Amino acid sequence: MIDWLAANWVNILVIALVAAAIFFAARSLIKDKKAGKSSCGCNCSHCAMAGKCHSQHK
């Protein structure tokens, strides 16, 4: 088992870093969604869905 870990520690590190990045990105999206924030950037003048996206805030 230790030989396998020693041979694959770089792969394990990369997978752990990618998993951490995905976790923190998802956590940020969920936190923003619960706070009522939008992920669109709020440049509604150029958006085809401008009347639908933020209608509850008006």
mmCIF file of the N, C-alpha and C atoms, coordinates in Angstrom:
data_MODEL
# 
_entry.id   MODEL 
# 
loop_
_atom_site.group_PDB 
_atom_site.id 
_atom_site.type_symbol 
_atom_site.label_atom_id 
_atom_site.label_alt_id 
_atom_site.label_comp_id 
_atom_site.label_asym_id 
_atom_site.label_entity_id 
_atom_site.label_seq_id 
_atom_site.pdbx_PDB_ins_code 
_atom_site.Cartn_x 
_atom_site.Cartn_y 
_atom_site.Cartn_z 
_atom_site.occupancy 
_atom_site.B_iso_or_equiv 
_atom_site.pdbx_formal_charge 
_atom_site.auth_seq_id 
_atom_site.auth_comp_id 
_atom_site.auth_asym_id 
_atom_site.auth_atom_id 
_atom_site.pdbx_PDB_model_num 
ATOM 1   N N  . MET A 1 1  ? 0.824   -1.191 0.000   1.00 0.00 ? 1  MET A N  1 
ATOM 2   C CA . MET A 1 1  ? 0.000   0.000  0.000   1.00 0.00 ? 1  MET A CA 1 
ATOM 3   C C  . MET A 1 1  ? 0.870   1.259  0.000   1.00 0.00 ? 1  MET A C  1 
ATOM 4   N N  . ILE A 1 2  ? 1.917   1.258  0.788   1.00 0.00 ? 2  ILE A N  1 
ATOM 5   C CA . ILE A 1 2  ? 2.794   2.422  0.851   1.00 0.00 ? 2  ILE A CA 1 
ATOM 6   C C  . ILE A 1 2  ? 3.524   2.603  -0.476  1.00 0.00 ? 2  ILE A C  1 
ATOM 7   N N  . ASP A 1 3  ? 3.877   1.510  -1.124  1.00 0.00 ? 3  ASP A N  1 
ATOM 8   C CA . ASP A 1 3  ? 4.529   1.610  -2.432  1.00 0.00 ? 3  ASP A CA 1 
ATOM 9   C C  . ASP A 1 3  ? 3.600   2.241  -3.456  1.00 0.00 ? 3  ASP A C  1 
ATOM 10  N N  . TRP A 1 4  ? 2.333   1.867  -3.414  1.00 0.00 ? 4  TRP A N  1 
ATOM 11  C CA . TRP A 1 4  ? 1.350   2.439  -4.341  1.00 0.00 ? 4  TRP A CA 1 
ATOM 12  C C  . TRP A 1 4  ? 1.178   3.926  -4.090  1.00 0.00 ? 4  TRP A C  1 
ATOM 13  N N  . LEU A 1 5  ? 1.096   4.327  -2.825  1.00 0.00 ? 5  LEU A N  1 
ATOM 14  C CA . LEU A 1 5  ? 0.972   5.750  -2.491  1.00 0.00 ? 5  LEU A CA 1 
ATOM 15  C C  . LEU A 1 5  ? 2.210   6.529  -2.935  1.00 0.00 ? 5  LEU A C  1 
ATOM 16  N N  . ALA A 1 6  ? 3.380   5.958  -2.726  1.00 0.00 ? 6  ALA A N  1 
ATOM 17  C CA . ALA A 1 6  ? 4.616   6.629  -3.129  1.00 0.00 ? 6  ALA A CA 1 
ATOM 18  C C  . ALA A 1 6  ? 4.692   6.777  -4.648  1.00 0.00 ? 6  ALA A C  1 
ATOM 19  N N  . ALA A 1 7  ? 4.175   5.819  -5.380  1.00 0.00 ? 7  ALA A N  1 
ATOM 20  C CA . ALA A 1 7  ? 4.220   5.868  -6.841  1.00 0.00 ? 7  ALA A CA 1 
ATOM 21  C C  . ALA A 1 7  ? 3.169   6.814  -7.417  1.00 0.00 ? 7  ALA A C  1 
ATOM 22  N N  . ASN A 1 8  ? 2.088   7.069  -6.680  1.00 0.00 ? 8  ASN A N  1 
ATOM 23  C CA . ASN A 1 8  ? 0.969   7.847  -7.219  1.00 0.00 ? 8  ASN A CA 1 
ATOM 24  C C  . ASN A 1 8  ? 0.663   9.115  -6.434  1.00 0.00 ? 8  ASN A C  1 
ATOM 25  N N  . TRP A 1 9  ? 1.585   9.624  -5.660  1.00 0.00 ? 9  TRP A N  1 
ATOM 26  C CA . TRP A 1 9  ? 1.295   10.780 -4.814  1.00 0.00 ? 9  TRP A CA 1 
ATOM 27  C C  . TRP A 1 9  ? 0.984   12.030 -5.636  1.00 0.00 ? 9  TRP A C  1 
ATOM 28  N N  . VAL A 1 10 ? 1.579   12.171 -6.789  1.00 0.00 ? 10 VAL A N  1 
ATOM 29  C CA . VAL A 1 10 ? 1.305   13.343 -7.630  1.00 0.00 ? 10 VAL A CA 1 
ATOM 30  C C  . VAL A 1 10 ? -0.132  13.297 -8.139  1.00 0.00 ? 10 VAL A C  1 
ATOM 31  N N  . ASN A 1 11 ? -0.576  12.140 -8.600  1.00 0.00 ? 11 ASN A N  1 
ATOM 32  C CA . ASN A 1 11 ? -1.950  12.001 -9.077  1.00 0.00 ? 11 ASN A CA 1 
ATOM 33  C C  . ASN A 1 11 ? -2.946  12.249 -7.957  1.00 0.00 ? 11 ASN A C  1 
ATOM 34  N N  . ILE A 1 12 ? -2.647  11.742 -6.780  1.00 0.00 ? 12 ILE A N  1 
ATOM 35  C CA . ILE A 1 12 ? -3.534  11.936 -5.631  1.00 0.00 ? 12 ILE A CA 1 
ATOM 36  C C  . ILE A 1 12 ? -3.614  13.416 -5.279  1.00 0.00 ? 12 ILE A C  1 
ATOM 37  N N  . LEU A 1 13 ? -2.492  14.119 -5.323  1.00 0.00 ? 13 LEU A N  1 
ATOM 38  C CA . LEU A 1 13 ? -2.467  15.547 -5.026  1.00 0.00 ? 13 LEU A CA 1 
ATOM 39  C C  . LEU A 1 13 ? -3.279  16.343 -6.039  1.00 0.00 ? 13 LEU A C  1 
ATOM 40  N N  . VAL A 1 14 ? -3.119  16.049 -7.312  1.00 0.00 ? 14 VAL A N  1 
ATOM 41  C CA . VAL A 1 14 ? -3.865  16.762 -8.352  1.00 0.00 ? 14 VAL A CA 1 
ATOM 42  C C  . VAL A 1 14 ? -5.362  16.505 -8.218  1.00 0.00 ? 14 VAL A C  1 
ATOM 43  N N  . ILE A 1 15 ? -5.746  15.276 -7.981  1.00 0.00 ? 15 ILE A N  1 
ATOM 44  C CA . ILE A 1 15 ? -7.166  14.946 -7.816  1.00 0.00 ? 15 ILE A CA 1 
ATOM 45  C C  . ILE A 1 15 ? -7.742  15.651 -6.601  1.00 0.00 ? 15 ILE A C  1 
ATOM 46  N N  . ALA A 1 16 ? -6.972  15.715 -5.520  1.00 0.00 ? 16 ALA A N  1 
ATOM 47  C CA . ALA A 1 16 ? -7.438  16.401 -4.318  1.00 0.00 ? 16 ALA A CA 1 
ATOM 48  C C  . ALA A 1 16 ? -7.607  17.895 -4.564  1.00 0.00 ? 16 ALA A C  1 
ATOM 49  N N  . LEU A 1 17 ? -6.693  18.504 -5.304  1.00 0.00 ? 17 LEU A N  1 
ATOM 50  C CA . LEU A 1 17 ? -6.805  19.934 -5.611  1.00 0.00 ? 17 LEU A CA 1 
ATOM 51  C C  . LEU A 1 17 ? -8.010  20.228 -6.508  1.00 0.00 ? 17 LEU A C  1 
ATOM 52  N N  . VAL A 1 18 ? -8.240  19.395 -7.501  1.00 0.00 ? 18 VAL A N  1 
ATOM 53  C CA . VAL A 1 18 ? -9.397  19.575 -8.383  1.00 0.00 ? 18 VAL A CA 1 
ATOM 54  C C  . VAL A 1 18 ? -10.696 19.384 -7.605  1.00 0.00 ? 18 VAL A C  1 
ATOM 55  N N  . ALA A 1 19 ? -10.741 18.383 -6.743  1.00 0.00 ? 19 ALA A N  1 
ATOM 56  C CA . ALA A 1 19 ? -11.933 18.146 -5.923  1.00 0.00 ? 19 ALA A CA 1 
ATOM 57  C C  . ALA A 1 19 ? -12.188 19.318 -4.985  1.00 0.00 ? 19 ALA A C  1 
ATOM 58  N N  . ALA A 1 20 ? -11.133 19.892 -4.411  1.00 0.00 ? 20 ALA A N  1 
ATOM 59  C CA . ALA A 1 20 ? -11.288 21.049 -3.528  1.00 0.00 ? 20 ALA A CA 1 
ATOM 60  C C  . ALA A 1 20 ? -11.806 22.256 -4.303  1.00 0.00 ? 20 ALA A C  1 
ATOM 61  N N  . ALA A 1 21 ? -11.299 22.468 -5.516  1.00 0.00 ? 21 ALA A N  1 
ATOM 62  C CA . ALA A 1 21 ? -11.767 23.595 -6.327  1.00 0.00 ? 21 ALA A CA 1 
ATOM 63  C C  . ALA A 1 21 ? -13.239 23.436 -6.680  1.00 0.00 ? 21 ALA A C  1 
ATOM 64  N N  . ILE A 1 22 ? -13.656 22.240 -7.037  1.00 0.00 ? 22 ILE A N  1 
ATOM 65  C CA . ILE A 1 22 ? -15.065 21.982 -7.352  1.00 0.00 ? 22 ILE A CA 1 
ATOM 66  C C  . ILE A 1 22 ? -15.928 22.187 -6.118  1.00 0.00 ? 22 ILE A C  1 
ATOM 67  N N  . PHE A 1 23 ? -15.471 21.709 -4.964  1.00 0.00 ? 23 PHE A N  1 
ATOM 68  C CA . PHE A 1 23 ? -16.217 21.871 -3.723  1.00 0.00 ? 23 PHE A CA 1 
ATOM 69  C C  . PHE A 1 23 ? -16.421 23.345 -3.386  1.00 0.00 ? 23 PHE A C  1 
ATOM 70  N N  . PHE A 1 24 ? -15.351 24.143 -3.446  1.00 0.00 ? 24 PHE A N  1 
ATOM 71  C CA . PHE A 1 24 ? -15.472 25.553 -3.085  1.00 0.00 ? 24 PHE A CA 1 
ATOM 72  C C  . PHE A 1 24 ? -16.294 26.342 -4.103  1.00 0.00 ? 24 PHE A C  1 
ATOM 73  N N  . ALA A 1 25 ? -16.221 25.983 -5.381  1.00 0.00 ? 25 ALA A N  1 
ATOM 74  C CA . ALA A 1 25 ? -17.046 26.639 -6.391  1.00 0.00 ? 25 ALA A CA 1 
ATOM 75  C C  . ALA A 1 25 ? -18.528 26.340 -6.166  1.00 0.00 ? 25 ALA A C  1 
ATOM 76  N N  . ALA A 1 26 ? -18.837 25.083 -5.880  1.00 0.00 ? 26 ALA A N  1 
ATOM 77  C CA . ALA A 1 26 ? -20.232 24.704 -5.620  1.00 0.00 ? 26 ALA A CA 1 
ATOM 78  C C  . ALA A 1 26 ? -20.738 25.362 -4.347  1.00 0.00 ? 26 ALA A C  1 
ATOM 79  N N  . ARG A 1 27 ? -19.902 25.417 -3.323  1.00 0.00 ? 27 ARG A N  1 
ATOM 80  C CA . ARG A 1 27 ? -20.299 26.056 -2.068  1.00 0.00 ? 27 ARG A CA 1 
ATOM 81  C C  . ARG A 1 27 ? -20.579 27.542 -2.279  1.00 0.00 ? 27 ARG A C  1 
ATOM 82  N N  . SER A 1 28 ? -19.772 28.192 -3.103  1.00 0.00 ? 28 SER A N  1 
ATOM 83  C CA . SER A 1 28 ? -19.979 29.608 -3.393  1.00 0.00 ? 28 SER A CA 1 
ATOM 84  C C  . SER A 1 28 ? -21.285 29.829 -4.156  1.00 0.00 ? 28 SER A C  1 
ATOM 85  N N  . LEU A 1 29 ? -21.557 28.972 -5.131  1.00 0.00 ? 29 LEU A N  1 
ATOM 86  C CA . LEU A 1 29 ? -22.803 29.096 -5.899  1.00 0.00 ? 29 LEU A CA 1 
ATOM 87  C C  . LEU A 1 29 ? -24.026 28.882 -5.012  1.00 0.00 ? 29 LEU A C  1 
ATOM 88  N N  . ILE A 1 30 ? -23.967 27.898 -4.138  1.00 0.00 ? 30 ILE A N  1 
ATOM 89  C CA . ILE A 1 30 ? -25.091 27.620 -3.241  1.00 0.00 ? 30 ILE A CA 1 
ATOM 90  C C  . ILE A 1 30 ? -25.286 28.772 -2.264  1.00 0.00 ? 30 ILE A C  1 
ATOM 91  N N  . LYS A 1 31 ? -24.195 29.293 -1.724  1.00 0.00 ? 31 LYS A N  1 
ATOM 92  C CA . LYS A 1 31 ? -24.272 30.415 -0.783  1.00 0.00 ? 31 LYS A CA 1 
ATOM 93  C C  . LYS A 1 31 ? -24.870 31.657 -1.456  1.00 0.00 ? 31 LYS A C  1 
ATOM 94  N N  . ASP A 1 32 ? -24.429 31.953 -2.688  1.00 0.00 ? 32 ASP A N  1 
ATOM 95  C CA . ASP A 1 32 ? -24.979 33.096 -3.418  1.00 0.00 ? 32 ASP A CA 1 
ATOM 96  C C  . ASP A 1 32 ? -26.449 32.896 -3.747  1.00 0.00 ? 32 ASP A C  1 
ATOM 97  N N  . LYS A 1 33 ? -26.832 31.684 -4.104  1.00 0.00 ? 33 LYS A N  1 
ATOM 98  C CA . LYS A 1 33 ? -28.231 31.389 -4.427  1.00 0.00 ? 33 LYS A CA 1 
ATOM 99  C C  . LYS A 1 33 ? -29.122 31.607 -3.207  1.00 0.00 ? 33 LYS A C  1 
ATOM 100 N N  . LYS A 1 34 ? -28.664 31.158 -2.036  1.00 0.00 ? 34 LYS A N  1 
ATOM 101 C CA . LYS A 1 34 ? -29.441 31.345 -0.815  1.00 0.00 ? 34 LYS A CA 1 
ATOM 102 C C  . LYS A 1 34 ? -29.538 32.818 -0.419  1.00 0.00 ? 34 LYS A C  1 
ATOM 103 N N  . ALA A 1 35 ? -28.508 33.593 -0.767  1.00 0.00 ? 35 ALA A N  1 
ATOM 104 C CA . ALA A 1 35 ? -28.499 35.024 -0.438  1.00 0.00 ? 35 ALA A CA 1 
ATOM 105 C C  . ALA A 1 35 ? -29.282 35.837 -1.468  1.00 0.00 ? 35 ALA A C  1 
ATOM 106 N N  . GLY A 1 36 ? -29.761 35.197 -2.525  1.00 0.00 ? 36 GLY A N  1 
ATOM 107 C CA . GLY A 1 36 ? -30.543 35.890 -3.546  1.00 0.00 ? 36 GLY A CA 1 
ATOM 108 C C  . GLY A 1 36 ? -29.711 36.604 -4.581  1.00 0.00 ? 36 GLY A C  1 
ATOM 109 N N  . LYS A 1 37 ? -28.430 36.333 -4.625  1.00 0.00 ? 37 LYS A N  1 
ATOM 110 C CA . LYS A 1 37 ? -27.554 36.958 -5.608  1.00 0.00 ? 37 LYS A CA 1 
ATOM 111 C C  . LYS A 1 37 ? -27.671 36.235 -6.937  1.00 0.00 ? 37 LYS A C  1 
ATOM 112 N N  . SER A 1 38 ? -27.394 36.962 -7.992  1.00 0.00 ? 38 SER A N  1 
ATOM 113 C CA . SER A 1 38 ? -27.452 36.396 -9.332  1.00 0.00 ? 38 SER A CA 1 
ATOM 114 C C  . SER A 1 38 ? -26.046 36.144 -9.838  1.00 0.00 ? 38 SER A C  1 
ATOM 115 N N  . SER A 1 39 ? -25.872 35.133 -10.644 1.00 0.00 ? 39 SER A N  1 
ATOM 116 C CA . SER A 1 39 ? -24.560 34.830 -11.206 1.00 0.00 ? 39 SER A CA 1 
ATOM 117 C C  . SER A 1 39 ? -24.393 35.386 -12.613 1.00 0.00 ? 39 SER A C  1 
ATOM 118 N N  . CYS A 1 40 ? -25.373 36.149 -13.085 1.00 0.00 ? 40 CYS A N  1 
ATOM 119 C CA . CYS A 1 40 ? -25.329 36.604 -14.471 1.00 0.00 ? 40 CYS A CA 1 
ATOM 120 C C  . CYS A 1 40 ? -24.476 37.846 -14.661 1.00 0.00 ? 40 CYS A C  1 
ATOM 121 N N  . GLY A 1 41 ? -24.098 38.546 -13.635 1.00 0.00 ? 41 GLY A N  1 
ATOM 122 C CA . GLY A 1 41 ? -23.313 39.762 -13.758 1.00 0.00 ? 41 GLY A CA 1 
ATOM 123 C C  . GLY A 1 41 ? -24.171 41.006 -13.792 1.00 0.00 ? 41 GLY A C  1 
ATOM 124 N N  . CYS A 1 42 ? -25.464 40.851 -13.901 1.00 0.00 ? 42 CYS A N  1 
ATOM 125 C CA . CYS A 1 42 ? -26.445 41.940 -13.839 1.00 0.00 ? 42 CYS A CA 1 
ATOM 126 C C  . CYS A 1 42 ? -26.261 43.004 -14.906 1.00 0.00 ? 42 CYS A C  1 
ATOM 127 N N  . ASN A 1 43 ? -25.821 42.631 -16.082 1.00 0.00 ? 43 ASN A N  1 
ATOM 128 C CA . ASN A 1 43 ? -25.770 43.553 -17.205 1.00 0.00 ? 43 ASN A CA 1 
ATOM 129 C C  . ASN A 1 43 ? -27.009 43.300 -18.046 1.00 0.00 ? 43 ASN A C  1 
ATOM 130 N N  . CYS A 1 44 ? -28.143 43.638 -17.498 1.00 0.00 ? 44 CYS A N  1 
ATOM 131 C CA . CYS A 1 44 ? -29.421 43.255 -18.078 1.00 0.00 ? 44 CYS A CA 1 
ATOM 132 C C  . CYS A 1 44 ? -29.773 44.014 -19.354 1.00 0.00 ? 44 CYS A C  1 
ATOM 133 N N  . SER A 1 45 ? -29.105 45.106 -19.628 1.00 0.00 ? 45 SER A N  1 
ATOM 134 C CA . SER A 1 45 ? -29.443 45.851 -20.835 1.00 0.00 ? 45 SER A CA 1 
ATOM 135 C C  . SER A 1 45 ? -29.122 45.069 -22.105 1.00 0.00 ? 45 SER A C  1 
ATOM 136 N N  . HIS A 1 46 ? -28.215 44.128 -22.037 1.00 0.00 ? 46 HIS A N  1 
ATOM 137 C CA . HIS A 1 46 ? -27.836 43.329 -23.202 1.00 0.00 ? 46 HIS A CA 1 
ATOM 138 C C  . HIS A 1 46 ? -28.393 41.913 -23.148 1.00 0.00 ? 46 HIS A C  1 
ATOM 139 N N  . CYS A 1 47 ? -29.255 41.631 -22.197 1.00 0.00 ? 47 CYS A N  1 
ATOM 140 C CA . CYS A 1 47 ? -29.748 40.271 -22.002 1.00 0.00 ? 47 CYS A CA 1 
ATOM 141 C C  . CYS A 1 47 ? -31.155 40.121 -22.575 1.00 0.00 ? 47 CYS A C  1 
ATOM 142 N N  . ALA A 1 48 ? -31.390 39.035 -23.273 1.00 0.00 ? 48 ALA A N  1 
ATOM 143 C CA . ALA A 1 48 ? -32.706 38.779 -23.837 1.00 0.00 ? 48 ALA A CA 1 
ATOM 144 C C  . ALA A 1 48 ? -33.733 38.428 -22.764 1.00 0.00 ? 48 ALA A C  1 
ATOM 145 N N  . MET A 1 49 ? -33.299 37.976 -21.607 1.00 0.00 ? 49 MET A N  1 
ATOM 146 C CA . MET A 1 49 ? -34.199 37.582 -20.516 1.00 0.00 ? 49 MET A CA 1 
ATOM 147 C C  . MET A 1 49 ? -34.244 38.638 -19.404 1.00 0.00 ? 49 MET A C  1 
ATOM 148 N N  . ALA A 1 50 ? -33.941 39.879 -19.710 1.00 0.00 ? 50 ALA A N  1 
ATOM 149 C CA . ALA A 1 50 ? -33.826 40.920 -18.681 1.00 0.00 ? 50 ALA A CA 1 
ATOM 150 C C  . ALA A 1 50 ? -35.116 41.081 -17.880 1.00 0.00 ? 50 ALA A C  1 
ATOM 151 N N  . GLY A 1 51 ? -36.273 40.964 -18.489 1.00 0.00 ? 51 GLY A N  1 
ATOM 152 C CA . GLY A 1 51 ? -37.524 41.127 -17.785 1.00 0.00 ? 51 GLY A CA 1 
ATOM 153 C C  . GLY A 1 51 ? -37.904 39.939 -16.925 1.00 0.00 ? 51 GLY A C  1 
ATOM 154 N N  . LYS A 1 52 ? -37.334 38.789 -17.167 1.00 0.00 ? 52 LYS A N  1 
ATOM 155 C CA . LYS A 1 52 ? -37.675 37.580 -16.446 1.00 0.00 ? 52 LYS A CA 1 
ATOM 156 C C  . LYS A 1 52 ? -36.730 37.294 -15.275 1.00 0.00 ? 52 LYS A C  1 
ATOM 157 N N  . CYS A 1 53 ? -35.479 37.605 -15.455 1.00 0.00 ? 53 CYS A N  1 
ATOM 158 C CA . CYS A 1 53 ? -34.446 37.213 -14.518 1.00 0.00 ? 53 CYS A CA 1 
ATOM 159 C C  . CYS A 1 53 ? -34.588 37.893 -13.152 1.00 0.00 ? 53 CYS A C  1 
ATOM 160 N N  . HIS A 1 54 ? -34.787 39.190 -13.146 1.00 0.00 ? 54 HIS A N  1 
ATOM 161 C CA . HIS A 1 54 ? -34.800 39.952 -11.896 1.00 0.00 ? 54 HIS A CA 1 
ATOM 162 C C  . HIS A 1 54 ? -36.170 40.563 -11.608 1.00 0.00 ? 54 HIS A C  1 
ATOM 163 N N  . SER A 1 55 ? -37.215 39.941 -12.071 1.00 0.00 ? 55 SER A N  1 
ATOM 164 C CA . SER A 1 55 ? -38.553 40.519 -11.908 1.00 0.00 ? 55 SER A CA 1 
ATOM 165 C C  . SER A 1 55 ? -38.989 40.551 -10.452 1.00 0.00 ? 55 SER A C  1 
ATOM 166 N N  . GLN A 1 56 ? -38.512 39.644 -9.605  1.00 0.00 ? 56 GLN A N  1 
ATOM 167 C CA . GLN A 1 56 ? -38.939 39.613 -8.224  1.00 0.00 ? 56 GLN A CA 1 
ATOM 168 C C  . GLN A 1 56 ? -38.315 40.764 -7.411  1.00 0.00 ? 56 GLN A C  1 
ATOM 169 N N  . HIS A 1 57 ? -37.268 41.401 -7.919  1.00 0.00 ? 57 HIS A N  1 
ATOM 170 C CA . HIS A 1 57 ? -36.603 42.488 -7.185  1.00 0.00 ? 57 HIS A CA 1 
ATOM 171 C C  . HIS A 1 57 ? -37.225 43.835 -7.478  1.00 0.00 ? 57 HIS A C  1 
ATOM 172 N N  . LYS A 1 58 ? -38.084 43.933 -8.470  1.00 0.00 ? 58 LYS A N  1 
ATOM 173 C CA . LYS A 1 58 ? -38.658 45.234 -8.854  1.00 0.00 ? 58 LYS A CA 1 
ATOM 174 C C  . LYS A 1 58 ? -39.842 45.583 -8.017  1.00 0.00 ? 58 LYS A C  1 
# 
